[in-house]
Amino acid sequence: MALIVQKYGGTSVGSIERIEAVAEKVIASKNQGHKVVVVVSAMSGETNRLMGLANEVQGQVAHGRELDVLLSTGEQVTIALLAMALQRRNCAAISTTGAQLNIRTDNKFNKARIQNIDAGLLHRSLDAGKVVVVAGFQGVDDEGNITTLGRGGSDTTAVAVAAAIKADECQIYTDVNGVYTTDPRVEPNARRLDSVTFEEMLEMASLGSKVLQIRAVEFAGKYDVPLRVLSTFSEGPGTLITLEDESMEDPLVSGIAFNRDEAQLTVKGVPDRPGVAAHILGPIADKNIEVDMIVQNVGSDGTTDFTFTVHRNDYERGMEVLENTVVELGGGEVGGDPHIVKLSLVGVGMRSHAGIASRMFTALAQEKINIRMISTSEIKISVVVDEKYLELGVRVLHEAFELDQEK
């Protein structure tokens, strides 16, 4: 008998028919002798609908306590319907909101973080033979206010619940049947991975892979909760995400991630003196614009060029900030390009193998794909290229590192 947490996203519970299908999956796990906790999202489209209503009333910047009260109702609908579907099949079940389960969070409305979960109710219900259906994405602060965890927060709820009850596995059911070497829509030869490490999955999530929410992967790694990504709509073993196994030989590269939402900003010819980087990036940070890759080139004439990337949605605001900054610096020229993408190789095997970067650069050069920026870490190499080369770049690298072949 295993203790399992299963999480079903919005598309998995997007209609009554799909909720009925989820009930069948849950009962199949129960019939195998497992104790099961189910965490669910709101039905697909529901959170957007509620957000739209809030924007109509409060304006396009709806936020705060009342928004969390509103958004939390989406999951409340799903937990009740799924519990009903289970009960109709003679499966004992109980639905619980984040507040009922005492999922304690801080008081940062709309993007709260989980601090503690009281596992008592979960264990009592499980010991009584019930399936516990938990509302994802939500909790309660010390003053009893309803809070929500931000987009994708149901993944985090599932992992936190699994950690609290020391579950044997946390299964994340989505509309894909696992984690792939890259997006199969871009590279048809992409291969499902049997397993990846927390570290690799965290890099992939941060670099553009949308399979799992970053915070959920961080949480799972911190508390050593084995994650498995599975499909709601087809059978299969999925992909196991777990700690690095030293007994296994790590592949050089596990996957290729990419991000279309990149834009490049450049300040040319500013005085080369201490503090210039802070002077450029300080106002950018003050506008809550996140910076990704940074390159600084020092010229022989006492000036420097400073280039960095931001989210494409922040491109126009970033340009405005830089125009003001160069005036304060006493010179310089501002430029940019919103039509760039980032391609990244990820793999724990990079730690112990040389030559990965040169192999990557050679493969891209052979297709005349120019590299604009480069960033590396222990298990990642990222490059910025023109947007028009995204699909070609992914396919070229996938072939160069033989990711379509079983290792």
Secondary structure as UniProt FT lines:
FT   STRAND          3..8
FT   TURN            10..13
FT   HELIX           16..31
FT   TURN            32..33
FT   STRAND          35..40
FT   TURN            44..45
FT   HELIX           46..58
FT   TURN            60..61
FT   HELIX           65..71
FT   HELIX           73..88
FT   TURN            89..90
FT   STRAND          93..96
FT   TURN            98..102
FT   STRAND          103..105
FT   TURN            109..110
FT   STRAND          114..117
FT   HELIX           120..127
FT   TURN            128..129
FT   STRAND          131..135
FT   TURN            136..137
FT   STRAND          138..140
FT   TURN            142..143
FT   STRAND          146..148
FT   TURN            151..152
FT   HELIX           153..164
FT   TURN            165..166
FT   STRAND          169..174
FT   TURN            184..186
FT   TURN            188..189
FT   STRAND          195..197
FT   HELIX           198..206
FT   TURN            207..208
FT   HELIX           214..223
FT   STRAND          227..231
FT   STRAND          239..242
FT   TURN            246..247
FT   STRAND          255..271
FT   TURN            274..275
FT   HELIX           276..286
FT   TURN            287..288
FT   STRAND          291..298
FT   TURN            300..301
FT   STRAND          303..311
FT   HELIX           312..314
FT   HELIX           315..329
FT   STRAND          333..346
FT   HELIX           348..352
FT   HELIX           356..366
FT   TURN            367..368
FT   STRAND          373..377
FT   TURN            378..379
FT   STRAND          380..386
FT   HELIX           387..389
FT   HELIX           390..400
FT   TURN            401..404
//
